[in-house]
Amino acid sequence: MVEALLAGGVAGLGLFLLVRALFPARPGLVTRLLALDAAREGAGVPRMQLLLPDEEVSPFRRGLGERMARFYAARRWEIRSARADLALLGKSLEGYLATKVLLAVSGLLAFPLLAGWLALMGWGVSLTIPLWAAITFATVFFFLPNLQIRRDAARMRRDFRHVVGAFLDLVAMNLAGGRGVPESLMMAVSVGTASTAGGAAGGPDDEGANWAMTRIRDALANARIVGITPWQALGQLGDEIDVDELRDLSAALGLVADDGAKVRASLTARAATLRRRELAEVEGQAGERSQSMLVAQLLLCAGFMIFLSFPAAMKMLGS
């Protein structure tokens, strides 16, 4: 009786959530007024379009992804973290959503495969087990792209923060030479792009630095076309790819853009802070790896001791 009540409650909750997802409630008057005020405040600053690398997506996947994107937009599912990760990785939202749906559908194919295998083996098992197994596979496959882009985006954000520290040093050096803030930003990114491109044969880290400098350079170049300041462009780029260091840099430059000495001191301090933070993260990762190696060595020693003592223990027990 209790199991039937629990199953009915879970089924009812699932149906309720499904109906709420398919037919969301209409926003109230207060919500609409807040959205209108936010749109009015953001209308004064034009937004630049983030240029993404061309991603090869088949027409079928593109069409499926566009339908899923419209479905998400109609239900106001913003998925901001996924959008920021995709913008950082240079992938489209449509291709990402299409991949999630196709992987979930492929997980559902486990139901006929398991049901056919059970029928061939002649086991008298109900179809409930293959059904739940297929639903589990579909759920896991649906969330696999989230884990992948989150892992790749975390690695690329770490590289991007390293590049931002070097970029701040270059900007401070150009400010010390007597250039203005916009000229220093463009000169620093051009020098950084040229240096990383020249050393791109050194390894993947150089290629990542060249990529990050290229994104900053494109943002600064688009600022002139859109008609915004370079620090506003850096702030918008930080919002798009979810890098706090770029947002902080934009806010700092917006406050002291007219005073070169204050800007130079602020950028130097921020670059030193970024380097200390990166060093602390590297030391923390090295400590975690050392602990994992120690645990592995202890397990290996324990297994070796069991291997040595097992024959003697069996002989004593046998006697």
C-alpha positions in Angstrom: 0.0 0.0 0.0 2.8 2.4 0.9 4.7 1.6 -2.3 1.5 2.3 -4.4 1.0 5.7 -2.6 4.7 6.6 -3.2 4.5 5.6 -6.8 1.3 7.6 -7.3 2.8 10.7 -5.5 5.9 10.6 -7.7 3.8 10.2 -10.9 1.6 13.0 -9.9 4.5 15.3 -9.1 6.1 14.4 -12.5 2.9 15.2 -14.3 2.6 18.5 -12.4 6.2 19.5 -13.3 5.6 18.5 -16.9 2.5 20.6 -17.2 4.3 23.6 -15.5 7.2 23.2 -18.0 5.0 23.0 -21.1 2.5 25.7 -20.0 4.4 28.2 -17.7 2.5 30.7 -15.7 2.1 34.2 -17.1 4.4 36.7 -15.4 2.8 39.2 -13.1 2.6 43.0 -13.5 5.6 43.6 -11.1 7.8 41.1 -13.1 6.9 42.8 -16.4 7.7 46.3 -15.0 11.1 45.1 -13.7 11.9 43.6 -17.1 10.8 46.8 -18.8 13.0 48.9 -16.5 16.0 46.6 -17.1 15.6 46.8 -20.8 15.3 50.5 -20.7 18.5 50.8 -18.7 20.4 48.5 -21.0 19.1 50.3 -24.1 21.5 53.2 -23.6 24.6 51.0 -24.0 24.8 49.1 -27.3 25.7 45.5 -27.1 28.3 44.1 -29.4 27.8 40.8 -31.1 30.2 38.1 -30.0 32.0 36.6 -33.0 32.2 32.8 -32.7 34.2 30.5 -34.8 32.4 28.6 -37.5 31.1 25.3 -36.2 30.2 22.5 -38.5 26.6 21.6 -37.8 24.5 19.5 -40.1 21.2 21.0 -41.3 19.2 18.5 -39.4 21.0 19.3 -36.1 20.8 23.0 -36.8 17.0 22.8 -37.4 16.5 20.6 -34.3 18.6 23.0 -32.2 16.7 26.0 -33.4 13.4 24.4 -32.4 14.8 23.5 -29.0 16.2 27.1 -28.6 12.7 28.5 -29.4 11.2 26.0 -26.9 13.7 27.2 -24.2 13.1 30.9 -25.0 9.3 30.4 -24.8 9.6 28.9 -21.3 12.2 31.5 -20.2 14.9 28.9 -19.6 18.0 31.2 -19.9 20.7 28.6 -19.1 23.2 31.5 -18.6 26.1 29.3 -17.4 25.8 27.0 -20.5 25.6 30.0 -22.8 28.8 31.5 -21.2 30.6 28.1 -21.5 29.5 27.8 -25.2 30.6 31.3 -25.9 34.0 30.6 -24.4 34.4 27.4 -26.3 33.1 28.9 -29.6 30.2 26.5 -30.0 26.6 27.4 -30.9 23.6 26.9 -28.6 21.7 25.2 -31.3 24.3 22.5 -31.8 24.6 22.0 -28.1 20.8 21.5 -27.6 20.6 19.2 -30.6 23.4 17.1 -29.2 21.6 16.8 -25.8 18.3 15.7 -27.5 20.0 13.2 -29.8 22.0 11.6 -27.0 18.8 11.3 -24.9 17.0 9.6 -27.8 19.9 7.2 -28.3 19.7 6.4 -24.6 16.0 5.4 -25.0 17.2 2.8 -27.6 18.4 0.7 -24.7 14.7 -0.3 -24.0 14.2 -2.4 -27.2 17.8 -3.8 -27.0 17.4 -4.9 -23.4 13.9 -6.2 -24.0 15.0 -8.2 -27.0 18.0 -9.6 -25.1 15.8 -10.7 -22.2 13.4 -12.3 -24.6 16.2 -14.2 -26.3 17.6 -15.4 -23.0 14.2 -16.6 -22.0 14.1 -14.9 -18.7 10.7 -14.2 -17.3 11.5 -10.6 -16.4 8.9 -7.8 -16.8 9.5 -4.9 -19.1 9.7 -2.5 -16.2 13.5 -3.1 -15.7 14.4 -2.4 -19.4 12.1 0.7 -19.3 13.7 2.2 -16.2 17.1 1.3 -17.5 16.4 3.2 -20.8 15.1 6.2 -18.9 18.2 6.2 -16.7 20.4 6.0 -19.8 18.5 8.8 -21.5 18.8 11.0 -18.5 22.5 10.4 -18.1 23.1 11.0 -21.8 21.1 14.2 -21.8 23.3 15.7 -19.1 26.6 14.4 -20.5 27.2 17.5 -22.7 26.8 19.7 -19.7 29.6 18.0 -17.9 31.8 18.1 -21.0 31.4 21.8 -21.7 31.7 22.7 -18.0 35.0 20.8 -17.8 36.4 22.3 -21.0 35.2 25.8 -20.1 36.8 25.6 -16.7 40.2 24.7 -18.3 39.9 27.5 -20.8 38.9 30.1 -18.2 42.0 29.2 -16.3 44.1 29.9 -19.4 42.1 33.0 -20.1 42.8 34.4 -16.6 46.5 33.8 -17.1 46.4 35.8 -20.3 44.5 38.6 -18.6 47.3 38.9 -16.1 49.9 39.3 -18.9 47.6 41.7 -20.7 47.4 43.9 -17.6 51.2 44.0 -17.4 51.4 45.1 -21.0 48.8 47.8 -20.6 50.6 49.1 -17.6 53.9 49.2 -19.5 52.2 51.1 -22.4 50.7 53.6 -19.9 54.1 54.2 -18.4 55.3 55.1 -21.9 52.8 58.0 -22.0 50.0 56.5 -24.1 46.3 56.9 -23.3 44.1 54.1 -22.0 42.5 53.2 -25.4 45.8 53.3 -27.2 47.5 51.3 -24.5 44.8 48.6 -24.6 45.1 48.2 -28.4 48.9 48.3 -28.3 49.0 45.7 -25.5 46.7 43.3 -27.3 48.5 43.7 -30.6 51.9 43.0 -28.9 50.4 40.1 -27.0 48.9 38.6 -30.1 52.1 38.9 -32.1 54.2 37.4 -29.3 52.0 34.4 -28.7 51.6 33.9 -32.5 55.4 33.9 -32.8 55.8 31.3 -30.1 52.8 29.2 -31.1 55.1 26.3 -31.9 56.0 26.0 -28.2 53.0 24.1 -27.2 49.2 24.1 -26.5 49.6 26.8 -23.8 50.9 29.3 -26.4 48.0 28.5 -28.7 45.6 29.1 -25.9 47.2 32.4 -25.1 47.0 33.4 -28.7 43.3 32.5 -28.8 42.6 34.5 -25.7 44.5 37.5 -27.0 42.6 37.3 -30.2 39.2 37.3 -28.4 40.3 40.5 -26.5 41.5 42.1 -29.7 38.2 41.3 -31.5 36.3 42.8 -28.6 38.4 46.0 -28.6 38.1 46.3 -32.4 34.3 45.8 -32.3 34.0 48.5 -29.7 35.0 51.1 -32.3 32.3 49.8 -34.7 29.6 49.6 -32.1 30.4 53.0 -30.6 31.3 52.0 -27.0 34.4 52.5 -25.0 37.1 49.8 -24.9 36.5 49.1 -21.2 32.8 48.6 -21.9 33.7 46.1 -24.6 35.9 44.3 -22.1 33.0 44.2 -19.6 30.6 42.9 -22.2 33.1 40.2 -23.2 33.5 39.3 -19.5 29.7 39.0 -19.2 29.5 36.8 -22.4 32.2 34.3 -21.3 31.7 34.7 -17.5 35.2 35.9 -16.7 35.2 38.0 -13.5 38.6 39.5 -14.2 37.4 41.2 -17.3 34.4 42.6 -15.6 36.6 44.0 -12.7 39.0 45.5 -15.2 36.1 47.2 -17.1 34.8 48.7 -13.8 38.2 49.9 -12.7 39.0 51.5 -16.1 35.6 53.1 -16.2 36.3 54.8 -12.8 39.8 56.0 -13.4 40.1 56.2 -17.1 41.2 59.9 -17.1 44.0 59.5 -14.6 46.9 57.5 -16.2 48.9 57.2 -12.9 46.0 55.7 -11.0 45.2 53.3 -13.9 48.8 52.1 -14.1 49.0 51.5 -10.3 45.6 49.7 -10.3 46.5 47.5 -13.3 49.9 46.5 -11.8 48.2 45.6 -8.5 45.6 43.6 -10.2 48.2 41.7 -12.3 50.2 40.9 -9.1 47.0 39.6 -7.5 46.1 37.4 -10.5 49.6 35.9 -10.4 49.4 35.2 -6.7 46.0 33.6 -7.1 47.2 31.5 -10.0 50.3 30.4 -8.0 48.0 29.4 -5.1 45.8 27.4 -7.4 48.8 25.6 -8.9 50.2 24.8 -5.4 46.8 23.5 -4.3 46.5 21.3 -7.4 50.1 20.0 -6.7 49.1 19.2 -3.1 46.0 17.3 -4.2 48.0 15.3 -6.7 50.6 14.5 -4.0 47.9 13.3 -1.7 46.4 11.1 -4.4 49.8 9.6 -5.1 50.3 9.0 -1.4 47.0 7.2 -1.1 47.8 5.1 -4.2 51.2 4.1 -2.7 49.6 3.2 0.6 47.0 1.0 -1.2 49.8 -0.7 -3.2 51.8 -1.4 0.0 48.7 -2.8 1.7 48.0 -5.1 -1.2 51.6 -6.2 -1.2 51.5 -7.0 2.5 48.3 -9.0 2.0 50.0 -10.9 -0.8 52.9 -11.8 1.4 50.9 -12.7 4.5 48.1 -14.6 2.8 50.0 -18.0 2.3 51.2 -18.0 5.9 47.7 -17.1 7.2 46.1 -19.8 5.2 48.6 -22.4 6.4 48.0 -21.4 10.0 44.3 -21.6 9.6 44.5 -24.9 7.8 46.6 -26.4 10.5 
